[in-house]
Amino acid sequence: MVMNGGTNSKPLYLVVENSNSNAINRNVSGHIISENEYNKVQWNARTSTGTYTFPFGKGTSVYVPLIFNSKTAGTESSTGMIRASTWYTANNTVLPNGTTLCGSTVSETSVVDRFWVIDMLNYSSNPTSTVDFYYDLTEIQSISEAGLQAQRWNAAWAVTCKWEPPVGAVNTVSHYVRVSNLSSFSPWTLVFKDTPLPIKLLDFTAKCDSNKAKIHWATASQENNDYFTIEKSSDNINFITIAKIKGAGNSNEILNYSYVDNFP
């Protein structure tokens, strides 16, 4: 199925009224070709749970589904729905509305050629889901597939560059990045984890010295970088912020940073 014609002022919607996660069944080769931010699939999931597969594809043979494994039902204020779109864009030239690459000059080698826009609507509390972002191998260009993670645009974030730190784990066999326990959505993309927007990280070390953790990192470049947040964890699951270090804004020089945690 091909969806065409959606615009910012007049989006095009394919509405799935059935809230069951098996309401869309894909045959061996079928998929929905939207390939435009404003050609959207709307699934009225309401308070149902299960694995919701948005069967997106590119061309006649490339299958790049977006899969929600909804583990915790949302609380709907009226009719809860998931709206999603995805599209290929050569060299990241067609960005989600309202976003930027933060002036990145390395976008072609650090960001895949695909974006996703996901909206949860009419929920007073969103469903909690594990989301799989599938991609085509031709869209990652020269990026090392093993280093892919997902990155979310947070318009409410009080920093200049609103792409949050990358998260998730890549599956290089089936070619997707999985992000767990999501309840916040909006635009997403996939990035090389060692060069996420808006910095290029050269190294990061943390060493124990006299019962203190001495942390050092260096950047090769920064673009609209407001600050670094240092977090720590005792279980590698729950993290707390211990410091915020001012960034350089824009820089193409190697810059070194350090911080000492007196209570590691």
C-alpha positions as CSV (number, residue, x, y, z in Angstrom):
1,M,0.0,0.0,0.0
2,V,1.3,3.4,-1.0
3,M,0.4,6.6,1.0
4,N,1.0,9.9,-0.8
5,G,0.0,13.5,-0.5
6,G,0.3,14.3,3.2
7,T,1.5,17.8,4.0
8,N,2.2,19.8,7.2
9,S,-1.1,21.6,6.8
10,K,-3.1,18.5,5.7
11,P,-1.6,15.3,7.0
12,L,-2.8,12.0,5.5
13,Y,-3.9,9.3,8.0
14,L,-4.4,5.6,7.7
15,V,-6.6,4.9,10.7
16,V,-6.7,1.4,12.4
17,E,-9.8,1.5,14.6
18,N,-9.3,-2.0,16.0
19,S,-7.3,-1.7,19.2
20,N,-6.1,-5.3,19.0
21,S,-2.3,-5.7,18.4
22,N,-3.1,-8.2,15.6
23,A,-5.4,-5.8,13.7
24,I,-2.8,-5.5,11.0
25,N,-1.6,-8.8,9.5
26,R,1.3,-8.8,7.0
27,N,1.7,-11.3,4.2
28,V,5.1,-12.4,3.1
29,S,5.9,-9.3,1.1
30,G,3.4,-6.6,1.9
31,H,4.1,-3.3,3.6
32,I,2.9,0.3,3.9
33,I,5.0,2.8,1.9
34,S,4.6,6.2,3.6
35,E,8.1,7.7,3.3
36,N,6.9,11.1,4.4
37,E,6.5,12.7,7.8
38,Y,2.9,13.7,7.1
39,N,1.8,10.3,5.8
40,K,0.9,8.7,9.1
41,V,-0.5,5.5,10.4
42,Q,-2.8,6.0,13.3
43,W,-3.6,3.0,15.5
44,N,-6.3,3.6,18.1
45,A,-4.8,1.3,20.7
46,R,-6.7,2.7,23.6
47,T,-5.8,0.8,26.8
48,S,-4.8,-2.4,25.0
49,T,-1.4,-4.0,25.3
50,G,0.6,-6.3,23.0
51,T,3.0,-6.1,20.1
52,Y,1.9,-3.5,17.6
53,T,3.7,-3.8,14.3
54,F,3.6,-0.8,12.0
55,P,4.5,-2.5,8.7
56,F,6.4,0.3,7.0
57,G,8.5,-0.4,3.9
58,K,10.5,1.4,1.2
59,G,10.1,0.6,-2.5
60,T,8.8,-2.9,-3.4
61,S,11.1,-5.1,-1.3
62,V,12.6,-3.2,1.7
63,Y,10.8,-3.8,4.9
64,V,11.5,-1.4,7.8
65,P,8.7,-2.0,10.4
66,L,8.3,0.1,13.6
67,I,7.3,-2.3,16.4
68,F,5.8,-1.3,19.7
69,N,5.7,-4.0,22.4
70,S,3.3,-2.3,24.7
71,K,3.9,-3.7,28.2
72,T,2.0,-1.3,30.4
73,A,-1.3,0.1,29.2
74,G,-1.8,3.9,29.0
75,T,-4.5,5.8,30.8
76,E,-6.6,7.5,28.1
77,S,-8.4,10.7,28.6
78,S,-10.5,10.0,25.5
79,T,-9.4,7.8,22.7
80,G,-5.8,6.8,23.1
81,M,-3.9,6.5,19.8
82,I,-0.4,6.0,18.4
83,R,0.5,8.0,15.3
84,A,3.7,7.1,13.5
85,S,5.5,7.9,10.3
86,T,9.0,7.2,8.9
87,W,11.0,8.2,5.9
88,Y,14.3,7.8,4.1
89,T,16.2,11.1,3.5
90,A,19.5,11.1,1.7
91,N,22.2,12.7,3.8
92,N,19.6,13.8,6.4
93,T,18.3,16.6,4.1
94,V,14.6,16.3,5.1
95,L,14.4,16.7,8.9
96,P,11.4,16.2,11.2
97,N,9.5,19.5,11.4
98,G,10.9,21.8,14.1
99,T,14.2,19.9,14.5
100,T,17.8,20.6,13.5
101,L,21.0,18.7,13.3
102,C,22.5,21.3,15.6
103,G,24.7,22.6,12.8
104,S,26.4,19.2,12.5
105,T,29.1,18.9,9.8
106,V,29.4,15.1,10.4
107,S,25.8,14.2,9.9
108,E,26.5,12.0,6.9
109,T,28.8,9.8,8.9
110,S,27.1,9.8,12.3
111,V,23.3,9.8,11.6
112,V,21.4,7.2,9.5
113,D,19.3,8.4,6.5
114,R,16.0,7.8,8.2
115,F,13.8,9.6,10.8
116,W,10.7,8.6,12.7
117,V,8.0,10.8,14.2
118,I,5.9,9.1,16.9
119,D,3.1,10.7,18.8
120,M,1.0,9.3,21.7
121,L,-2.3,11.2,21.8
122,N,-5.2,11.5,24.2
123,Y,-3.4,9.7,27.0
124,S,-3.2,11.2,30.5
125,S,-0.3,8.8,31.0
126,N,1.3,7.2,28.0
127,P,1.7,3.4,27.5
128,T,5.2,2.1,28.4
129,S,6.7,0.2,25.5
130,T,9.7,-1.4,24.1
131,V,10.2,0.0,20.6
132,D,12.2,-1.6,17.7
133,F,13.5,0.9,15.0
134,Y,14.2,-1.1,11.8
135,Y,16.4,0.3,9.1
136,D,17.8,-0.7,5.7
137,L,21.6,-1.4,5.6
138,T,21.9,1.1,2.7
139,E,20.7,3.9,5.0
140,I,23.6,3.7,7.5
141,Q,26.2,4.7,4.9
142,S,29.7,4.3,6.4
143,I,28.5,4.1,10.0
144,S,29.6,1.0,12.0
145,E,26.3,-0.9,12.5
146,A,27.5,-2.3,15.8
147,G,27.7,1.2,17.2
148,L,24.1,2.3,16.4
149,Q,21.8,3.7,19.1
150,A,18.5,5.7,19.0
151,Q,18.3,9.4,19.7
152,R,15.2,11.4,20.6
153,W,14.4,15.1,20.0
154,N,13.0,16.7,23.1
155,A,11.5,20.1,22.3
156,A,11.0,20.8,26.0
157,W,14.6,20.3,26.9
158,A,16.1,23.5,28.2
159,V,19.3,23.3,26.1
160,T,20.3,24.6,22.7
161,C,20.6,21.2,21.0
162,K,17.6,19.2,22.0
163,W,18.7,15.7,20.9
164,E,18.9,13.7,24.0
165,P,21.8,11.2,24.7
166,P,21.5,8.1,22.6
167,V,20.0,5.0,24.1
168,G,19.1,1.4,23.2
169,A,20.9,-1.7,21.8
170,V,21.4,-2.7,18.2
171,N,20.6,-6.1,16.6
172,T,23.0,-6.5,13.7
173,V,21.3,-9.7,12.5
174,S,17.8,-8.4,12.0
175,H,18.9,-4.7,11.7
176,Y,17.0,-2.8,14.3
177,V,17.7,-0.7,17.4
178,R,15.7,-1.6,20.5
179,V,14.8,1.0,23.2
180,S,13.1,-0.3,26.3
181,N,10.7,1.3,28.8
182,L,9.7,4.2,26.6
183,S,6.8,6.5,27.6
184,S,8.0,9.7,25.9
185,F,8.0,10.0,22.1
186,S,8.3,12.6,19.3
187,P,11.0,12.6,16.5
188,W,13.7,9.9,16.6
189,T,16.7,8.9,14.6
190,L,19.6,6.5,14.8
191,V,23.2,7.6,15.4
192,F,26.6,6.2,15.9
193,K,26.9,6.0,19.7
194,D,30.5,7.4,19.7
195,T,29.6,10.5,17.8
196,P,26.1,11.5,18.8
197,L,24.9,15.0,18.1
198,P,26.2,17.5,19.1
199,I,29.7,16.4,20.0
200,K,32.5,14.1,18.7
201,L,33.9,12.2,21.7
202,L,37.6,11.2,21.5
203,D,37.9,9.3,24.8
204,F,36.3,8.9,28.2
205,T,38.0,7.3,31.3
206,A,37.2,6.9,34.9
207,K,39.9,5.8,37.4
208,C,39.9,5.1,41.1
209,D,42.4,7.1,43.0
210,S,42.5,7.3,46.9
211,N,38.8,6.3,47.1
212,K,37.8,8.9,44.5
213,A,36.7,8.5,40.9
214,K,38.8,10.7,38.6
215,I,36.9,11.3,35.3
216,H,38.4,12.6,32.1
217,W,37.0,13.0,28.6
218,A,38.0,14.8,25.4
219,T,36.1,16.1,22.4
220,A,37.3,16.7,18.9
221,S,34.4,19.0,18.1
222,Q,31.3,20.5,19.6
223,E,28.3,22.1,18.0
224,N,25.8,24.1,20.0
225,N,26.8,22.1,23.0
226,D,25.4,23.7,26.2
227,Y,26.7,21.3,28.9
228,F,27.7,17.8,29.8
229,T,25.8,15.8,32.4
230,I,27.7,13.3,34.5
231,E,25.6,10.5,35.9
232,K,26.5,7.4,37.9
233,S,24.8,4.2,38.9
234,S,25.3,1.3,41.4
235,D,23.3,-1.2,39.3
236,N,23.8,0.0,35.7
237,I,20.0,0.6,35.5
238,N,19.2,3.5,37.7
239,F,21.3,6.6,37.3
240,I,21.7,9.8,39.3
241,T,23.2,13.1,38.1
242,I,26.3,14.2,40.0
243,A,27.5,17.1,38.0
244,K,26.9,19.4,35.0
245,I,30.0,20.7,33.2
246,K,29.7,23.7,30.9
247,G,30.3,22.9,27.2
248,A,32.1,25.0,24.7
249,G,29.2,25.8,22.5
250,N,30.9,25.5,19.1
251,S,34.4,24.3,18.7
252,N,36.6,22.4,16.2
253,E,39.5,22.1,18.6
254,I,40.4,19.2,20.9
255,L,39.1,20.1,24.4
256,N,39.8,18.2,27.6
257,Y,37.5,18.0,30.6
258,S,37.8,16.4,34.1
259,Y,35.7,15.9,37.2
260,V,36.4,14.2,40.5
261,D,33.7,12.3,42.3
262,N,34.6,12.3,46.0
263,F,31.9,9.7,46.8
264,P,32.1,6.9,44.2
